[in-house]
């Protein structure tokens, strides 16, 4: 019986180690896990992308947990507060972006999930396309999956010397 108990403790601690401190306490108290599927996590990007299509930055920001971080493709400034995220999306959405996943890798766990890969944004007003690497981390807050971190960076087409990246 002791080996099974030790395994359960290690598994619980491992799952909690990936969660923000504020969210760890509620999961640890309840002792319950929300497990999910790759399909459910993939649908979260579709929902986020549909939020972009509304043109309302508040609807996009509603996908993010509080606290969370946005490390955006077209900004050097980390965004922590809902107001900072709204300000970024106000500018980002001005040219009518629409995202498409090119390649993804999804991992799921106890109340957490990660969706990482490559995506391309097409901007309807300018026709510009931006390819980027991305990662979304999600946390189940008891009612919904929310983004706890979102990192996006343009693909390094060329390195600093002007040569194509490896």
Secondary structure, 3 states (H helix, E strand, C coil): CHHHHHHHHHHHHHHHHCCCHHHHHHHHHHCCCCCCCHHHHHHHHHHHHHHHHCCCHHHHHCCEEEEEEEECCCCCCCECCHHHHHHHHHHHHHHCEEEEEEEEEEEECCCEEEEEEEEEEEECCCCCEEEEEEEEEEEECCCCEEEEEEEEEECCCECCCCCECC
